[in-house]
Amino acid sequence: MSFLDKSTSRPAKSSKVRLYSSRFDPYSASLRYVLRAKGIDFEDCYINLQDKPEWYNDINPTGEIPCVECGDEVIPESMIIHDYLEAKFPQVKMQRTGDAYKWSKDRLFVTRFKQNVVPKITGCLKNPNDNVDDLLAKLKKVDEILGMRGTDYIGGDKPNYADYYLFAWVEVIPSLKAAHDLKIDIHNDKAYKNYFAWVFRMDKDKHIEQDRVDRKVNFQTRTEYLKTVKAGSPNMKVGL
Ligand SMILES: N[C@@H](CCC(=O)N[C@@H](CS)C(=O)NCC(=O)O)C(=O)O
């Protein structure tokens, strides 16, 4: 893993897939989980979002992470990257884990989650009191959808990209709660039964666990990181 800021030059081309990301970024985490599930060897390049290298604009003119580089091919936008990885490395399927109807429902789920729930999670980072009730209401909806699916995972009997996308975001919530001292206690609430059963299963997923080991991103380090965000000076290197 490397940390890149204004003072660093663009890394030389690699024979591996390279993920330009940020250590605690959920969009990037979902891609790492999928890369692992597909068995793809990849390297992490962490961009310092507070002090971005100028050359990063050549990679993504919007300046956003994540971005994937594979030889001469550079792809931004998390959902387009998911599609690119699926097309480029089709051996292990992470999207077509059922028929066309299931694929569409999964995509709809991820799209609506990104539109409706992600802004509540990021909103909680800055202004928890204005966002937490909405977030909890939306998680109830997620619970209903998981219940209606009736399978262990959105993917069916094993996780697919929609599971990894969802998990990469909701795994932030316990740290948000700790960093902002939020009084949320929904673990024993029946309205979240399916959701927590799913979280419990995902939490034991080996690709997610490997990510925690490789990057040392876990409840403690993420909480410390969110505290540095709250204090106005994000420190991407906490716990290393
Ligand atoms: N639509 C983009 C959103 C990515 C995004 O919001 N990235 C944030 C980090 S979570 C970012 O790069 N912010 C820094 C910046 O815009 O300068 C995607 O899905 O990849």
The ligand as an SDF file (V2000), in Angstrom:
LIG
                    3D

 20 19  0  0  0  0  0  0  0  0999 V2000
  -19.8660    8.9470   -7.7050 N   0  0  0  0  0  0  0  0  0  0  0  0
  -18.5980    8.6160   -7.1610 C   0  0  0  0  0  0  0  0  0  0  0  0
  -18.5140    9.2270   -5.7860 C   0  0  0  0  0  0  0  0  0  0  0  0
  -17.1480    9.0140   -5.1760 C   0  0  0  0  0  0  0  0  0  0  0  0
  -16.9020    9.9730   -4.0300 C   0  0  0  0  0  0  0  0  0  0  0  0
  -17.8120   10.6430   -3.5100 O   0  0  0  0  0  0  0  0  0  0  0  0
  -15.6330   10.0270   -3.6060 N   0  0  0  0  0  0  0  0  0  0  0  0
  -15.2480   10.9080   -2.5410 C   0  0  0  0  0  0  0  0  0  0  0  0
  -14.7210   10.0940   -1.3710 C   0  0  0  0  0  0  0  0  0  0  0  0
  -16.0210    9.1710   -0.6120 S   0  0  0  0  0  0  0  0  0  0  0  0
  -14.0870   11.7820   -2.9900 C   0  0  0  0  0  0  0  0  0  0  0  0
  -13.2570   11.3810   -3.7810 O   0  0  0  0  0  0  0  0  0  0  0  0
  -14.0130   13.0050   -2.4420 N   0  0  0  0  0  0  0  0  0  0  0  0
  -12.8730   13.8550   -2.6240 C   0  0  0  0  0  0  0  0  0  0  0  0
  -13.0560   14.9210   -3.6320 C   0  0  0  0  0  0  0  0  0  0  0  0
  -14.0920   14.9780   -4.3100 O   0  0  0  0  0  0  0  0  0  0  0  0
  -12.1270   15.7300   -3.7470 O   0  0  0  0  0  0  0  0  0  0  0  0
  -18.4140    7.0900   -7.1240 C   0  0  0  0  0  0  0  0  0  0  0  0
  -19.4190    6.3840   -6.9840 O   0  0  0  0  0  0  0  0  0  0  0  0
  -17.2860    6.6220   -7.2690 O   0  0  0  0  0  0  0  0  0  0  0  0
  1  2  1  0
  2  3  1  0
  2 18  1  0
  3  4  1  0
  4  5  1  0
  5  6  2  0
  5  7  1  0
  7  8  1  0
  8  9  1  0
  8 11  1  0
  9 10  1  0
 11 12  2  0
 11 13  1  0
 13 14  1  0
 14 15  1  0
 15 16  2  0
 15 17  1  0
 18 19  2  0
 18 20  1  0
M  END
$$$$
